[in-house]
Amino acid sequence: MEGRLRLRQPQITPVEGGFLLTDPYGVYEKPLALTEGGLFLLPLMEGRTLEEVQEEVFKAHGVLVPRKELEELVKALEEAGLLLTEKVQERLREEEAKLKRERPMRLAGLSYPQGEKEARAFLEAFRAAYPGEGKEAEVLLLPHLEPARIPEAYGAALAVLERTREPERIYLVGVAHRPLEAKAAALPVPFHTPFGPMEPDLPALQALDALLPYELFNTPLAFREEHSLELPLFFLKGRYPKARLVPLLVGRRGPELGEALRVVLKDHPGLVVLAVDLSHVGPRFGDEPLSRPLAEEARRRDLGFLERLAQGEPEAALAFLGENPTRIDATEVVGSLAPLLRGRRGEVLAHRLDLEAPTLSAVGAGTLAF
């Protein structure tokens, strides 16, 4: 390849014998397997020609990498969508253009039924999994974990929705599992569900965007496969067929979003939903296999976090986690919405640390109504 190379930031997963590199937005599904030596070459390639890469490696290590080897790596990077050639950029633009029109279902038939009749039965079965009654809420914290793993947590959320009058709009705030260009992002398009599309609330989105110090409508591709919005949305749309949607993703915490939401809610009131999970422990996340002490620590962290949130003390909840050794993924969302959560009392309705038996790992999930 002639000219200077431009690389995309890959998602890197350590595997036995090396690393798997994938397109962070899932547009290109084919992963690229690299050894540690191959991974070392990537930062040297950015902005350089192949000849310059050879020179840099030789200066640093006294090794001349064959040009053919570099050309094969460049070809593999392009096939994985990680090299910004014109062909790759065109495909990314096409995918982004589709998402600027609508956000299709990605998990229908996998995590929930695709047909409306089957989806209704699915919904009712999950409500039956929670034996208690809900309470009316202005803010709801619920999971985005695979529904079949934690039916009682979603059932508790459904119990809350039963007792809460259908809002005009829902502010659904999820965890960004893909890179964002700013601290938070929104996608102002219809989100499809088995119960029909949930239409965006454009005036509320525009009002929110006007108050933030960054462009809110950034990174449409981050929404392409984001389950932290899609899974809760199935339950929300199933219970509230007429409500409109303000879909938000948080990548990095910052009080600006919570402060802006406080203002926007005065003119555009609605239900605020935090779609977050709790502890992530076990080999999948870098720990030893799940044991009773590790599980007890994860539960202690989860419940201590939720209880402090329920007391209206988001800063205390975050401080309780310290360096977050059990990897509670709610921290960035809670940190961002702290101005909205501060002083707001709630009740923890459900909690579960769910075992993923094949990997001896576990993820925590809970439901909290304010």
N, C-alpha and C positions, 0 to 999 in steps of 0.2 A: 504493500500500500504506500502510495506517495503522499507527501504532506504531513502536517502535524496531527497527532492523534488527540482526540477528545474523548474522555471516558465518562460514563455515568457512574454514580456511586452505587455499588452493588449491595445486596443483602448477603452477608457472609455467614455461613453456618459451618462450624467445625465438624468434621466427620473423621472416621478412622483413615489415616493415611494422608489427610490433607483438608481441603475446604471445598464447600459447594457455594458457588456464586450465582445469585439469581437476580432477575429484574425486580426491583423493590415494589413495583406496582402490578406485577403479574401479567403484564401485556405479553411478554415473551415467557413461555412456560418452560422452555428447555434450560436446565441448569448447566453451569460450567464447572467441572471438577478441576481443581488446581492443587499442586503440591505447595509446600511452604515456599519453595524457590520461585514458583510461578507467581504466587501472591506477592512476593517481594518485588517482582518486576513492575507491577501495576502502577505504583506511584511514580516510578521512573518514566513511564510511558506518557503520562499526561502532559500535553503541550509540546511533545518532542517528536522528531522524525525517528524512523527506525535506526538510522545511522547514529543519531545522538543518543539513543537508548544504548546501543552497543558501546559507545564511548563512555557513558556514565558507569555502566557495569564494569568495564575494563579498568577505569580509574579507581573505582571503589574496591574491586576484588581481584583484579588482574586476570579476569576470565573474559574471553571473547565469546559472546553468545552468537551462534550461527544465525544469519539473517533468515534462513528458512524456518528455523524454530520460532523466531519472532513473528514471521508472516503467518505461521499456523496459529499462533496465539491470537493474533489480530483477527483472523478469520473466525476463530471460536468465540471471541468476544462479540463480534458482530452478530453471529448466529444466536447468541444469548441475549441480544439487545443491549449490551453493555458498552458498545462503541458507538459514538454519535456520528454515524455516517448519514448521508442524505436519505438512504433507504430506511434506516432506523428512525430518524426524525420524522419522516413522513408517516410511518405507522403510528408513532406516538401522537402525532397531530390528529390522525384519524380517530384514534381511541378517545382522545380528549374531546373532539367535536361531538362524538356520540354521547358522552357523559354530560355535555352542556345542553343536551335535549332531554334526557331522561336517565334515571338510574334503574336498570333492570334488576330483577331478582337474580342472585348468584347462588343461593343456598336452597332454593325450592327443590323439593325432591330428595334433599340430603339431610337438612336439619329440620325441615318442616314440610308439610304437604303442599303441593302446587295447586290443587283444586280447591275451590272455596268450600264445598260441602265437607271434604275431608279436613280442611283447615279448621272449620267450626268445631268438629268433633275433637280435634287435637287440642284446641283452646279449652274446651270444657273439661277434658281429661286432666289438663294441667291445673285448672282451678280446683278440681276434686282432690288433687294431690296435697293441697293445703287445707287442713281441717278447721283453721281459725277464721275469724271475721276480720275484715280490713278496717281501715279508718280513713276518713277524708284527708286528703293531702294537697298541699300546694307545691311541694317538692318531693320527688320520689327517687330513691337510689335503688337500682336493680342491676342484675348481672348482664353480661353479654356472653357468658360461657354457653357451650352447646346445651340446648334445652334438655335433652334426654338425660344429661348428667345431674341436673339439679332441679327436678320438677317442682319441689316444694317452694323453692325461692321464686320461681316464676309464678307459681300458684299464689303466693303471698302478694306479689305485685298485682295480679289479677283481682285479688280480694280488695286491694286498695282502690283499683280503678272502678270496681263495682260501687264503692261508697263515695266516689268523687264524681261530681257532676262533669259531664263532658265539656272540656274547655274549647275555646275557639281555636286555640293553637297550642302546640306542644313544642317546647324547646328541648330537643333531644341532644344531649352532650355526650359524645363517645370518646373513647381513647384512640388516638391515631396510632395504628400499628405500622403505618408507612410514613416516610418522611414528608414533612410539610415545609412550605417555603416561609411560613410565619408561625407564630405561636399557636394560632388556631386558624381554622378554615371552615367555610360553608359552601354548600352546593345548592344553588337555587333552582332545582328542577323537581319534577314529580319522582317519587320513589315508589316503585311498584311492589305490590304485595298480593297474596292470593285473594284479598278482599277488595282489590282495586288499587289504583294509584293514590298515594297520599300527596296532595298538592302542596307546594311550598307557600309559605306566607311571605310574599315579596315585600310588603310594606314593613313588616317587622325586621326582615333581613336587611333591608336598606337602612332602616333606622339604626340597627346595630352596627353595620359597616361604617356609617357616618361618625360614630363615636369612638371607633378604635384607631390606634395610631399606625395600623398596618392594613393592607388590603385584605379584606376578609374572604373574597372570592378567589382564593389562590389554590393551586394544586388540585384540580379536579380529579386527576388520576388516583389520588390518595383515597377517593371514595369508591373506586372501582370494585374492590373486593373486601371492603371494610365490614367485618362482621359485628363490630361493636355498635353499629347503627342498625344493620339489617335484622339481627335477631330480636332485639327489644322492639323494633318497629312492627314486627309480625304481631306481637301481643297488643301493642298500643292501637294499631289500626283495627285489629279485630274487635276491640272494645269501644273505640271511638271512631266511628266511620266518617264523621263529618269534620273532625278537627284538621286544621292545616299544620304544616310541619316547618320548624326552623331547625334544620340538621346541621350540627356543629361537631367538629373534631378538634381535640386539643392535643398538641404535640409537646409543648413546653409550658410550664406554668407561668402565670403573670396575672396580677390582679385586674388588669385592664378589662378582661372579658367579664368578670363578675361585676365590676363597677358599671360597665356599659349595660349589662343585663338588668341591673337594678333600675336604671333610668328607663330602658325600653319597656320593661314590664308595667310601668305606670300607665303608658298609653296603649300598650299591646299586651294585656294580661294573658296568662296561660299557665299550664302545668310545666314545671321544669323537671326534666328527667336526667339523672346522672347514670349513664350506662357503663358501669365499671365492675371489674372483678377484684379479688383480694389477693391472698398469698399465692405464690407460685414456688413450690418446693419439690425437691427430688432430682434425679439424674438429668431430666430434661432441661433443668435450669441451673445445673452446675453443682448440685448437692450429692451427697450419698443417697442410697435408696431410702425411701420413706420409712421412718421408724417411729415408735411411740414418742420419744423426746422431740423429734422434729415436728411431728404432727401436733403435739401439745403446744410447742412454741408458735406454730403457724396459727392455731386457734386463738391463743392468747393475744397475738398481735392483731388478728382480724377483729376479735370482739372488743379489745381495748380501743382500737381505731374507731369502730362503729359506735361504741358507747360514748366516746368523747364527741363524735359528730352529733349524736342524738342530744347531747347536752348543749348544743349550739356553740361548740368550741372547735372550729376547724383547725386553728393554729395548734391547739393542744393535741388534737388527733395526729397531726403531722409530726409534731415534736415527739410524741410517744413512740413513733416508729424509728426515731434516730436515723441510722443509715439505711433503714429499710431492708434488713437482712433476709426477710421472707418475700421480698419483691412484690409488695402490694401495688397493683397497677393503677389504683385510684388516685395516686398522689398528685399527678399533674392536673387532673380535672378538679379535684377538691381544692388544690392550691389556687387554681384559677378562679374558682367560684366562691372562695372564702368570703368576699364582701357580701355575697348573697346568702351564705349559710350562717354567718356569725349571728349568734343570739336566737337562732331558730331551733325550737325544741322538736324532737322527734322520738320515734319508737322503733327499735330493732324487732322485726317480725320474723325473720328467718336467717339462719346461717348454716352453711355446710362446707366442710373440707372434703372435696370429692377426689377419690382415688382413681388414678389412671393406671389400671393394673398392668398393662403391657410394659410400661416404662417405670413402674414403681414410683411415680410422681403424683402430685396432688395440686389442685387449684381450689382456692377458697372463693365462696360467693355468698352474698347476703342481700337482704331486702330491708330498707329503712324508709319509713314514711315520716315526713315533716309536716 
